[in-house]
């Protein structure tokens, strides 16, 4: 697997697959290098990771998506560790993410060293668990 910053040739892929981002934000996030594309050995896309900044100063992983055939094979861990290293190289000492309490992802993040830091309760939604990790 290879992890690369998305470029504008990835726009349609992201627009068609990422149901959690306003279409008007895709190009600005691509230009800001805030979307990574995961490529299979044959260079086909197998997922993506998108992030932003909480309070405009703390890297926050908004979405990690691995296509079904590639799940549970280490791709998610690899992209999270890649992102953490990128953020560390940029001088950040803390990263954040979140997941809903009814999702298995919370266990994945905890195995990677993330700790519960709080929660958010939106009307009609499951509890959103906020997780943080100190970068060493």
C-alpha positions in Angstrom: 0.0 0.0 0.0 1.1 3.5 -0.7 -0.2 6.7 1.0 -0.2 9.9 -1.1 -1.6 13.4 -0.7 -4.8 13.7 -2.8 -4.6 15.8 -5.9 -7.3 17.3 -8.1 -7.4 14.0 -10.1 -8.9 12.5 -7.0 -11.7 15.0 -6.8 -14.4 12.8 -8.4 -13.4 9.8 -6.3 -13.7 11.8 -3.1 -17.0 13.5 -4.2 -18.6 10.2 -5.1 -17.5 8.3 -2.0 -17.1 10.7 0.9 -20.7 11.4 2.1 -19.5 13.5 5.1 -18.0 16.5 3.5 -19.5 19.5 1.7 -18.6 19.3 -1.9 -17.4 22.9 -1.8 -14.7 21.9 0.7 -13.1 19.1 -1.3 -10.9 21.2 -3.6 -9.6 23.5 -0.7 -8.8 20.4 1.4 -7.0 18.8 -1.5 -5.0 22.0 -2.0 -4.2 22.1 1.7 -2.9 18.5 1.6 -5.6 17.5 4.2 -6.7 14.4 2.3 -4.6 11.3 1.8 -5.4 8.6 -0.7 -4.5 5.0 0.0 -3.3 3.2 -3.1 -3.2 -0.5 -3.7 -0.2 -2.2 -5.3 -1.8 -1.8 -8.7 -2.3 2.0 -7.9 -6.0 1.6 -7.6 -7.6 3.6 -4.7 -8.5 1.6 -1.7 -9.6 4.4 0.7 -8.8 7.8 2.0 -8.2 9.8 5.2 -9.3 13.4 5.7 -8.3 15.8 8.5 -8.6 19.4 9.6 -7.8 21.4 12.7 -9.7 21.5 16.0 -9.7 25.1 17.3 -7.5 25.8 14.2 -4.5 24.5 16.0 -4.8 20.8 16.8 -4.8 18.2 14.0 -8.2 16.4 14.0 -8.7 13.2 11.9 -12.2 13.7 10.5 -12.6 10.5 8.5 -10.7 7.3 7.8 -12.3 5.0 5.2 -10.9 1.7 3.9 -12.9 -0.1 1.2 -14.4 -3.3 2.5 -12.0 -5.8 0.7 -9.0 -4.1 2.3 -10.2 -3.8 5.9 -8.5 -5.7 8.8 -5.3 -6.0 6.9 -3.3 -3.1 8.5 -4.1 -0.3 6.1 -6.0 1.8 8.7 -3.2 1.5 11.2 -0.6 2.3 8.5 -2.4 5.6 7.4 -3.0 6.7 11.0 0.7 6.2 11.9 1.7 8.0 8.7 -0.5 10.9 9.5 0.8 11.1 13.1 4.3 11.2 11.8 3.4 14.0 9.3 1.8 16.0 12.1 4.8 15.4 14.4 7.2 16.6 11.7 5.1 19.8 11.4 5.7 20.4 15.1 2.3 19.2 16.6 2.4 17.5 19.9 -1.2 16.3 20.1 -3.7 14.9 17.6 -7.4 14.2 17.9 -10.1 12.2 16.4 -13.6 11.0 17.3 -15.9 8.1 16.8 -19.5 7.2 17.8 -19.9 5.1 20.8 -21.8 2.4 18.8 -18.8 2.0 16.3 -16.0 -0.5 16.6 -13.5 2.2 15.6 -13.1 3.4 19.2 -11.3 0.1 20.0 -9.0 0.5 17.0 -8.0 4.0 18.1 -7.4 3.0 21.7 -5.1 0.2 20.5 -3.1 2.9 18.7 -2.6 4.8 21.9 -5.6 7.2 21.8 -7.3 8.1 25.0 -10.8 9.3 25.7 -10.8 13.0 26.2 -14.5 13.8 26.3 -17.7 13.4 24.4 -20.3 15.2 22.4 -24.0 14.4 22.5 -26.0 15.7 19.5 -29.8 15.3 19.4 -30.8 12.0 17.8 -27.2 10.8 17.4 -25.1 8.2 19.4 -22.6 9.6 21.8 -19.5 11.0 19.9 -16.3 10.0 21.8 -13.4 12.5 21.5 -10.0 10.8 21.5 -6.5 12.4 21.8 -3.0 11.1 21.5 0.2 12.8 22.5 2.9 12.6 19.8 6.3 11.6 21.3 
